[in-house]
C-alpha cells in the first residue's frame, strides 16, 4: 500500500490484518507513534 507520512510518500508491504500503528512503528521505525 502507498501512504503519505510526515509529507513523504511511502510504499509499504504489510499483511492486510496488520494494524496501521504496527506498520508505522515496525516498518517505518516511527517509534513515537502511540495508540
N, C-alpha and C positions, 0 to 999 in steps of 0.2 A: 504494500500500500504506500501511497505517497502522502506525506503530511507536511505541514509548514510549522516549524517550531522556532520560536525566537527570531522570526523573519527569514529563516533559511528553509528551503525545501529539502526534505529528506525522504529517500526511498527505503522503506523498512520491510523486511521479510519476517513475519511472525505468524504463529498459529492464530486462526480467527477467534479462538476462545481465550486468547491471552488478553488480560486487562490492559488498557492503554497505559496505566500507571507503570506496570511492569515493563512495557516496551520502552517508555521514557527512561526508566531507571537502568534497566539491564542492557538494552540495545544502544541507547544514545548516551549513556553514562550521565544522565541528569539527576544526580543523587539528591538534589534539593527539592525534587518533586515530592509532594506529600498528599495523602488521602484525606 
